[in-house]
């Protein structure tokens, strides 16, 4: 059973027939980092976890998105 991860979207597919997936678009049987997907970085033909320095801007953007989504949800909830 093989695992593939899309190089751009980081979509993970498990138990696949790897010849059906182009290595130019998919990582074949990469080591999956034990970290949230937002901290995954494609490096060559494998995945790695972002360094602490790389995580800072990633997390700032993530928290800003979460805040905006929460604000929008509250606006929708209370404007109905």
N, C-alpha and C positions, 0 to 999 in steps of 0.2 A: 504494500500500500504506500502510495506516494503522496506528498504534499507539494502544492505549488502556491506561490504568492505572486500576485501581479506587481510588477515593478513600480507602477505609478499609483494605483489605487490601494495597494496593500491588501487586496481581497485574498483571503486564504481559502483554498479548496483542498479537501482531504479525500483520500482514497480515490485518486484519479489515475488515468492512464497517461503517463507523462508524454508519450509521443504525440498526443493530441494538443500539447501546449508548446508554443514556440519559445525557446530560451531567450529570444530577443525581447519578449514581452513578459515572460514569467520566470521566476526563480524556481528551480527544480530542487526539491528536498533541502531547503535552506534550514539553518539552525534558527529557530524562532526565539527571539529574545524574551526574557521574562520581564517584560515591561509593557506599559500601555502602547497601543499602536502608534500614538502620536510621537513616541520616542524611538520608533523604528527608523533606521536609515539604511537604504539600499547602497551597498558598497561592492562594486564589481558584480559577482554572481552570488552574493550572500547578503544576509541582514546582520546588522549590529545594533546595539543599543547606543543612543546618543550619549555623548560625554556630558558631564555636569555643565560645562560651558554652553554646549549646544542646547541643553534642556531649558535654559533660562528663557530665551526668546520664544521657544515653542510653547512653554507653559504660560507665558504672558499672553500670547495670542489665544490660547485655549481658554484661559480664564475670562478674557474679554468677550469671546464668543459666548461662553456660558452665561455671563452676566447679561449680555444683550438678549439672548434667547429667553432668559428668566423675566427680564423687563417686558419683552414683547408678550410673553405668556400672561403676565399679570395684567397688562393693558387689555388684552383680549378678554380675559376673565371678568374684569370689572367694567368693561365697556358694553358687555352683552346685556 
